[in-house]
Amino acid sequence: MASPPLSISSVLHTLQNPRKPRLKYRTTFIALFGLIFLSCYIFFVARPSLDLAPIALRADARGLGDQHAVNVPDNDSNTPSSRLFRLPPTPHRKVPIASKGPQVKLSPEQELAAVSRFLASLQQNSIPHSVDPSKPIDPQLVLDFDTRSARAADEVNQIVEEVWTRYPVMLFTKLHSANSREIRFMLANMNLRPAPEVFEVDQRQDAEVLTPLLHRLTSSTELPILLVGGKPVGSMEDMRQLHESGELQKMITDAGAVIDGAKKKKGRK
């Protein structure tokens, strides 16, 4: 059976576009080759090697734990790597994992400043129930730096100065207490700037630990405890007498707070 004759238009179309099928196959081949080349580059050239991975990964990968310093040779000149993971080229890099210096020791005044700063920094901060309030607290529980470093003592002194500059008046009270209401009212009438930092100790989750801890650090026997410039003022009777004589107001201004500084100035527009 004879095949049907080709039309003139189909013959002309084939003659005018003889390379169209070839171009289609060539484009597909080029795209596939480019994909293979890119994959090889990522896996064999740009892939960050294990030796140039971050320090923590390198220590864990070699099974060295977290208790010793590790001497890690550099292979920057021999091993290709991504610039994101490249470390500064040095002959021999020592990776410190943990400080080996002695723990910094806090005096009672420094301990009081560290605890006060810890409580004031975040509302949810609390003293762990495992702490023995009759003994000096572990500095690492309330300080946010390495307390075994060579600069630990200097950083503690800096914290002591900063905390009482930021919180010149700090008050530890009970919510349902006549004496606590009296001292709160006394301070409120001074309109201090900055405002006193007040802690309702009996409403806190760490009250059973914090209360005896404050008593040890301030030599106070009961709440409220008023700190002015980081110094405990004394008993409630002492506070009344100092307030009546004007000495309490002077102590507060000497500590850096401004009396009537929180009052809004009323003026005509």
C-alpha positions in Angstrom: 0.0 0.0 0.0 1.6 3.3 -1.0 2.1 6.0 1.6 0.2 9.2 1.2 2.0 11.9 -0.7 3.7 14.7 1.2 2.2 18.1 1.0 4.2 20.9 -0.5 3.9 23.0 2.8 5.3 20.1 5.0 8.3 19.7 2.6 9.1 23.4 2.7 8.9 23.5 6.5 11.4 20.6 6.8 13.7 22.3 4.3 13.6 25.6 6.2 14.2 24.2 9.7 16.6 21.3 9.3 18.6 21.9 12.6 15.7 22.4 15.0 15.8 18.9 16.5 19.6 19.1 16.9 19.4 22.4 18.8 16.8 20.9 21.2 19.1 18.0 22.0 22.2 20.2 22.3 20.4 22.5 24.8 19.4 19.6 27.0 22.9 18.2 27.0 24.5 21.5 28.0 22.0 22.0 30.9 22.7 18.4 32.1 26.5 18.9 31.9 26.2 22.2 33.8 24.2 20.6 36.6 26.8 17.8 36.9 29.6 20.3 37.0 27.9 22.4 39.7 27.2 19.3 41.9 30.9 18.2 41.7 32.0 21.7 42.7 29.8 21.8 45.7 30.7 18.3 47.0 34.4 18.3 46.2 35.6 21.9 46.2 33.3 24.2 48.2 32.3 21.6 50.9 33.7 22.8 54.2 36.1 20.1 55.5 35.8 18.7 59.1 39.3 20.0 60.0 38.1 23.6 59.3 34.7 23.2 61.0 33.9 25.4 64.1 36.0 24.7 67.3 33.2 22.9 69.2 32.6 20.5 66.3 36.2 19.7 66.0 36.6 18.9 69.7 33.6 16.7 69.8 34.5 14.9 66.5 37.8 13.9 68.0 36.2 12.6 71.2 38.2 15.0 73.5 35.4 16.1 75.7 35.1 19.5 77.4 37.7 19.4 80.1 41.1 19.9 78.2 42.6 22.4 75.8 43.3 20.9 72.3 46.2 21.8 70.1 44.8 21.8 66.5 47.1 22.2 63.6 46.0 24.5 60.7 45.6 23.1 57.2 44.3 26.3 55.6 47.0 26.2 52.9 46.4 22.5 52.0 42.7 21.9 52.3 40.2 23.9 50.2 37.3 25.4 52.2 34.5 27.8 52.1 35.4 31.3 53.2 32.5 31.1 55.7 34.4 28.5 57.8 38.0 29.7 57.2 39.9 30.4 60.3 42.9 32.8 60.6 46.1 31.0 59.5 48.4 30.5 62.5 51.2 27.9 63.0 49.4 26.2 65.9 46.1 27.2 67.4 45.2 26.4 71.0 41.5 25.9 71.6 40.4 26.7 75.2 37.6 24.5 76.3 37.3 25.4 79.9 39.1 27.8 82.3 41.4 26.1 84.8 41.9 29.1 87.1 40.6 29.3 90.7 37.0 30.4 91.3 36.7 34.1 92.2 35.8 34.7 95.8 33.1 37.2 96.7 33.1 39.3 99.8 29.6 39.8 101.4 29.3 43.2 99.8 30.2 41.8 96.4 27.9 38.8 96.9 25.0 41.2 97.8 25.6 43.2 94.7 25.8 40.1 92.5 22.6 38.7 93.9 20.8 42.0 93.6 21.9 42.5 90.0 20.8 38.9 89.2 17.3 39.4 90.6 16.9 42.9 89.0 18.1 41.8 85.5 15.2 39.6 84.7 11.9 39.2 86.5 12.0 35.4 86.1 15.5 35.1 87.7 15.4 33.2 91.0 17.8 31.6 93.4 17.8 27.8 93.0 16.3 25.9 95.9 19.5 23.8 96.1 21.5 26.8 97.4 22.4 26.8 101.1 21.7 30.4 102.2 24.0 30.1 105.2 27.0 29.7 102.9 28.5 31.9 100.2 26.7 31.4 96.9 28.4 29.9 93.9 29.4 33.0 91.9 28.7 31.3 88.6 25.0 31.0 89.5 24.5 34.8 89.6 27.2 36.1 87.3 27.1 36.0 83.5 30.8 35.6 82.8 33.5 33.0 83.4 34.2 33.3 87.1 37.5 31.4 86.7 39.0 33.8 84.2 42.0 36.0 84.9 39.7 39.1 84.6 37.0 37.8 86.9 38.0 39.9 89.9 38.0 43.1 87.8 34.6 42.3 86.3 33.1 41.7 89.8 34.3 45.1 90.9 32.8 46.7 87.8 29.5 45.0 88.5 29.4 46.3 92.1 29.8 49.8 90.8 27.3 49.5 88.0 24.5 47.8 89.9 24.3 50.5 92.6 24.6 53.3 90.0 21.6 51.8 88.2 19.7 50.9 91.3 20.6 53.5 94.0 17.6 52.5 96.1 16.5 48.9 96.4 13.8 47.5 98.7 13.0 44.0 99.8 9.6 43.8 101.5 6.6 41.6 102.3 3.4 42.2 100.5 1.2 42.0 103.6 3.2 43.8 106.2 2.6 47.1 108.0 6.2 48.0 108.1 6.6 47.2 104.4 3.6 49.4 103.5 5.1 52.2 105.6 8.5 52.2 103.9 6.9 51.9 100.5 4.7 54.9 101.2 7.7 56.8 102.5 9.7 56.3 99.3 6.7 56.9 97.1 6.3 60.4 98.6 9.9 61.2 97.6 9.2 60.7 93.9 12.6 59.3 93.2 14.3 59.1 89.9 15.3 56.4 89.2 12.4 54.7 91.0 13.3 52.3 93.8 13.7 48.6 92.7 11.2 46.8 94.9 11.0 43.0 95.5 8.0 41.4 97.3 10.1 38.6 98.7 7.3 36.6 100.2 5.6 36.4 96.8 8.6 34.9 95.1 9.2 31.2 94.3 12.6 31.4 95.9 11.4 33.1 99.1 12.6 30.3 101.4 16.1 30.7 100.1 16.2 34.4 99.4 15.0 35.5 102.8 17.7 33.9 104.9 20.3 34.8 102.2 19.4 38.5 102.5 19.5 38.2 106.3 23.0 36.8 106.2 24.3 39.4 103.7 22.7 42.5 105.4 22.8 41.4 109.0 19.1 42.1 109.1 16.7 40.0 111.1 13.5 40.7 109.3 11.9 42.4 106.3 11.7 45.1 105.0 15.4 45.6 104.0 16.3 49.0 102.4 19.5 49.3 100.5 20.8 52.8 99.6 23.9 52.8 97.5 24.2 49.1 98.3 24.3 49.6 102.0 21.6 48.3 104.3 20.0 51.2 106.2 19.0 49.3 109.3 15.9 48.3 111.1 12.5 49.9 110.6 13.0 52.1 113.6 16.3 53.3 112.1 14.5 54.1 108.9 11.9 56.2 110.7 14.5 58.2 112.6 16.6 58.8 109.6 13.6 59.9 107.6 12.4 62.3 110.3 15.9 63.9 110.6 16.3 64.2 106.9 19.4 62.0 106.9 17.7 59.3 104.8 17.0 61.8 102.1 20.6 62.9 102.1 21.8 59.3 101.9 19.5 58.7 98.9 20.7 61.8 97.0 24.4 60.9 97.8 23.7 57.5 96.2 22.6 59.1 93.0 18.8 59.2 93.1 17.0 62.5 92.6 14.2 63.4 95.0 11.1 64.8 93.2 12.8 63.9 90.0 9.9 61.7 88.9 7.3 64.5 89.2 5.7 65.6 86.0 6.2 69.3 85.3 2.9 71.0 84.6 3.0 73.9 82.3 0.8 75.9 80.1 1.1 75.3 76.4 
